[in-house]
Amino acid sequence: MKVSCTVNGERVEADVPSRLLLSDFLRHELRLTGTNVGCEMGVCGACTVIVNDEPVRSCLMFAVQADGATVGTIEGLDSDGRLTPIQRAFHERHALQCGFCTPGILMTLAALELRNAMPKTETDVREALSGNICRCTGYQNIVDAVLESAP
């Protein structure tokens, strides 16, 4: 099947198997390996990308479902090679350890930012990121980074 979409601002067209997952399309066909695949069941959040301004688990979506859509991945999050405020805060607050979950967390937050819904309290941050599992950090530095970068 043919899929045509915009990924990180660039138009992409490809022939793909009808059952190819969006995560596999991004990673293997487009070589955008920042989208990580963890649980492959939509539970961990590592594969979160933004599709038409909404956070989506790319391991639960077929690539052909993105036909005509605008897709954003972690590779498109920065601006001309400059880190966004949330990326800077993650770096400065040591809000990552192994980094496997970080792209999904950042994309979840980017989707919230698009809706002007960035969490403002520790409780709100923890709720907003409840669908993103991190096995390394204990979350406190992640919460601190989000609160530090909130407008």
C-alpha positions in Angstrom: 0.0 0.0 0.0 1.1 3.5 -0.6 1.5 5.9 2.3 2.1 9.6 1.9 2.6 11.8 4.9 4.7 14.7 6.3 7.3 13.6 8.9 9.1 16.3 10.7 8.2 18.8 8.1 9.2 16.7 5.1 6.9 15.0 2.6 7.4 11.2 2.5 5.9 8.7 0.2 6.5 4.9 0.3 5.0 1.6 -0.6 4.6 -0.4 2.6 3.0 -3.7 3.7 -0.5 -3.0 5.0 0.4 -4.3 8.4 3.6 -2.4 8.9 3.5 -0.6 12.2 4.2 3.2 12.2 7.0 2.6 14.7 8.7 0.2 12.2 8.1 2.5 9.3 9.8 5.4 11.1 12.7 3.3 12.4 13.4 1.0 9.5 12.1 2.7 6.4 12.9 6.3 7.3 15.8 5.6 9.6 14.4 7.8 12.4 15.6 5.6 15.2 14.8 8.0 18.1 11.3 6.4 18.3 12.0 3.5 20.5 10.0 0.3 20.8 9.7 -1.1 24.2 6.7 -3.2 25.1 5.1 -3.4 21.7 1.7 -3.2 23.4 1.2 0.6 23.9 1.9 0.4 27.6 5.4 1.9 28.1 5.1 5.0 26.0 8.7 4.7 24.5 7.3 4.8 21.0 5.2 8.0 21.4 5.1 10.3 18.4 2.8 13.2 17.5 0.3 12.5 14.7 -1.9 15.5 13.7 -1.0 17.3 17.0 -2.0 14.3 19.2 0.4 11.9 21.1 0.1 8.4 19.6 1.7 5.1 20.4 3.4 4.3 17.1 3.5 0.6 18.0 -0.3 0.5 17.9 -0.8 2.3 14.6 -0.2 1.0 11.1 1.9 3.2 8.8 -0.9 3.4 6.3 -3.1 5.0 9.0 -0.7 7.9 8.9 -1.5 8.5 5.2 -2.2 12.2 4.8 -1.1 12.9 8.3 1.5 15.1 9.9 3.9 13.1 12.0 6.4 14.5 14.5 9.2 12.5 16.0 12.0 13.3 18.5 14.3 14.0 15.6 12.1 17.0 14.6 11.7 18.4 18.1 14.7 20.7 18.1 14.8 23.9 16.2 17.8 24.3 13.9 19.9 22.2 16.1 19.0 24.1 19.3 17.4 22.2 22.1 13.9 23.2 23.1 13.5 24.5 26.7 12.2 21.1 27.9 15.2 19.3 26.3 17.6 21.7 27.9 15.9 21.2 31.3 16.1 17.4 30.9 19.9 17.8 30.3 20.4 20.3 33.1 18.3 18.4 35.7 19.8 15.0 34.7 16.2 13.8 33.9 17.4 10.8 32.0 19.7 7.9 32.7 19.7 5.3 30.0 17.6 7.6 27.8 15.4 4.8 26.3 12.2 6.3 27.5 13.2 10.0 27.0 12.0 10.4 23.4 8.5 9.2 24.3 8.4 11.4 27.3 9.5 14.4 25.4 7.0 13.8 22.6 4.2 13.4 25.2 5.2 16.8 26.6 5.5 18.3 23.2 1.9 17.3 22.4 0.8 18.9 25.7 2.7 22.0 24.8 0.9 22.2 21.4 -2.4 22.3 23.3 -1.1 24.9 25.9 -1.7 22.2 28.5 1.8 21.8 30.1 1.4 20.6 33.7 2.2 23.2 36.3 2.3 21.1 39.5 4.1 18.0 40.5 0.9 16.1 40.7 -0.1 17.3 37.2 3.3 16.3 35.8 3.0 12.8 37.3 -0.5 12.5 35.9 0.5 13.7 32.4 3.4 11.3 32.2 1.6 8.3 33.8 1.6 6.5 30.5 5.3 6.8 30.1 7.3 4.2 32.0 10.9 4.9 33.0 12.8 2.1 34.7 15.9 4.1 35.7 15.3 7.6 37.1 12.6 7.4 39.8 10.9 10.3 38.0 11.8 13.1 40.4 14.4 14.7 38.1 11.9 14.4 35.2 9.2 16.1 37.2 11.7 18.9 38.2 12.7 19.4 34.6 9.1 19.7 33.4 8.3 22.2 36.1 11.5 24.2 35.4 10.7 24.5 31.7 7.0 25.2 32.0 6.1 28.7 30.7 
